[in-house]
């Protein structure tokens, strides 16, 4: 049985392979996340990004909470590590080289997308309603707590 790429539910396989071979500056992506989403979505940014992320996450076929880690790495969303796990609760630590250069307010809004992606992917895997909450303790201690 041929294994399919988890991200092929989101992007054409040809573009995934090509994009992963590229070495591009991060500045354009950071501009989109820092400026455009805020300008376009205004006060609703956090809620919209969460639900958009949840929709995206529900399309990613993961089998376990650990599978989300590689997905985040491949998408450039940061380093995700499981720091605590029980039957219905998982706590991840999220880090990225750009986070210390973002204000806590911006992190609180922008990282709603990441919370949604995790919640959606794990909801699909578990078949149970799943939510994810961002816990910020400074730009270097970012946690995402998932409950189902």
C-alpha positions as CSV (number, residue, x, y, z in Angstrom):
1,X,0.0,0.0,0.0
2,X,1.4,3.4,-1.0
3,X,1.6,5.9,1.8
4,X,0.2,9.3,0.9
5,X,1.7,12.5,2.1
6,X,-0.4,14.1,4.9
7,X,-0.1,17.5,3.3
8,X,-1.5,16.4,0.0
9,X,-4.9,17.0,1.4
10,X,-4.0,20.7,1.5
11,X,-1.6,21.3,-1.4
12,X,-0.8,19.6,-4.8
13,X,1.9,16.9,-4.3
14,X,4.1,18.5,-7.0
15,X,4.2,21.9,-5.2
16,X,5.0,20.2,-1.9
17,X,8.0,18.5,-3.2
18,X,9.3,21.6,-5.0
19,X,8.6,23.9,-2.1
20,X,10.4,21.7,0.4
21,X,13.6,21.9,-1.7
22,X,13.6,25.7,-1.8
23,X,15.5,27.9,0.5
24,X,13.5,31.1,0.8
25,X,13.7,34.0,3.1
26,X,11.2,34.0,6.0
27,X,10.5,37.7,5.8
28,X,7.6,37.5,3.4
29,X,5.8,34.8,5.5
30,X,6.4,36.9,8.6
31,X,4.9,40.0,6.8
32,X,1.8,38.0,6.0
33,X,1.4,36.7,9.6
34,X,2.3,39.9,11.3
35,X,0.6,42.6,9.2
36,X,-1.8,41.2,6.6
37,X,-3.9,39.0,8.8
38,X,-4.3,41.7,11.4
39,X,-5.3,44.3,8.8
40,X,-7.7,42.0,7.0
41,X,-9.3,40.4,10.0
42,X,-9.2,43.2,12.6
43,X,-10.7,42.4,16.0
44,X,-11.9,39.0,14.8
45,X,-8.5,37.8,13.8
46,X,-8.0,35.3,16.6
47,X,-11.4,33.7,16.2
48,X,-11.2,33.5,12.4
49,X,-7.7,32.1,12.4
50,X,-8.6,29.4,15.0
51,X,-11.6,28.2,13.0
52,X,-9.7,28.4,9.7
53,X,-6.9,26.4,11.3
54,X,-9.3,23.9,12.7
55,X,-10.8,23.4,9.2
56,X,-7.3,23.0,7.7
57,X,-6.3,20.6,10.5
58,X,-9.3,18.4,9.9
59,X,-8.0,17.7,6.4
60,X,-4.6,16.4,7.7
61,X,-4.7,12.7,8.3
62,X,-2.7,12.1,11.5
63,X,-2.8,9.0,13.6
64,X,-1.4,10.3,16.9
65,X,-0.5,13.5,18.7
66,X,3.1,13.0,17.7
67,X,2.2,13.1,14.0
68,X,1.4,16.8,14.3
69,X,5.0,17.5,15.1
70,X,6.4,16.7,11.7
71,X,3.5,18.5,10.0
72,X,4.3,21.7,11.9
73,X,8.0,21.4,11.0
74,X,7.2,20.8,7.3
75,X,4.9,23.8,7.2
76,X,7.4,26.1,8.9
77,X,5.0,26.7,11.8
78,X,7.7,26.0,14.4
79,X,9.1,23.3,16.6
80,X,6.3,21.4,18.5
81,X,7.1,19.1,21.4
82,X,4.8,17.1,23.6
83,X,5.5,18.0,27.2
84,X,2.6,16.3,28.9
85,X,0.0,13.8,27.7
86,X,-2.9,11.9,29.2
87,X,-6.0,10.2,27.7
88,X,-7.9,13.4,27.0
89,X,-5.3,16.2,27.4
90,X,-2.1,17.0,25.6
91,X,0.3,19.8,26.3
92,X,2.6,20.9,23.5
93,X,5.5,23.4,23.7
94,X,5.8,25.5,20.5
95,X,8.9,27.4,19.6
96,X,10.1,29.3,16.5
97,X,13.1,31.6,15.9
98,X,10.8,34.5,15.0
99,X,8.6,34.3,18.2
100,X,11.0,36.4,20.4
101,X,10.7,39.2,17.9
102,X,6.9,39.3,18.0
103,X,4.9,41.0,20.8
104,X,2.8,38.8,23.1
105,X,-0.3,40.5,21.8
106,X,0.6,39.5,18.2
107,X,1.5,36.0,19.3
108,X,-1.8,35.7,21.1
109,X,-3.7,36.5,17.9
110,X,-1.5,34.9,15.2
111,X,-0.9,31.6,17.0
112,X,-4.7,30.9,17.0
113,X,-4.1,29.4,13.6
114,X,-1.7,26.9,15.0
115,X,-4.1,26.0,17.9
116,X,-6.8,25.4,15.3
117,X,-4.7,23.2,13.2
118,X,-3.7,21.0,16.1
119,X,-7.3,20.8,17.3
120,X,-8.7,19.9,13.9
121,X,-6.1,17.3,13.2
122,X,-6.5,15.6,16.6
123,X,-10.3,15.8,16.4
124,X,-10.1,13.9,13.1
125,X,-7.8,11.3,14.6
126,X,-9.8,10.8,17.8
127,X,-13.3,11.3,16.5
128,X,-14.0,13.4,19.6
129,X,-14.6,17.2,19.7
130,X,-11.3,18.7,20.4
131,X,-10.2,22.2,21.4
132,X,-6.8,23.8,21.8
133,X,-5.9,26.8,24.0
134,X,-2.8,29.0,23.8
135,X,-1.0,29.6,27.0
136,X,1.6,32.4,26.7
137,X,4.2,32.9,29.4
138,X,6.4,35.2,27.4
139,X,7.6,34.7,23.8
140,X,10.0,31.9,24.8
141,X,7.4,29.8,26.7
142,X,4.5,29.1,24.5
143,X,2.2,26.2,25.2
144,X,-0.8,24.8,23.5
145,X,-3.1,22.7,25.7
146,X,-5.4,20.4,23.8
147,X,-8.5,18.7,25.3
148,X,-10.9,16.3,23.8
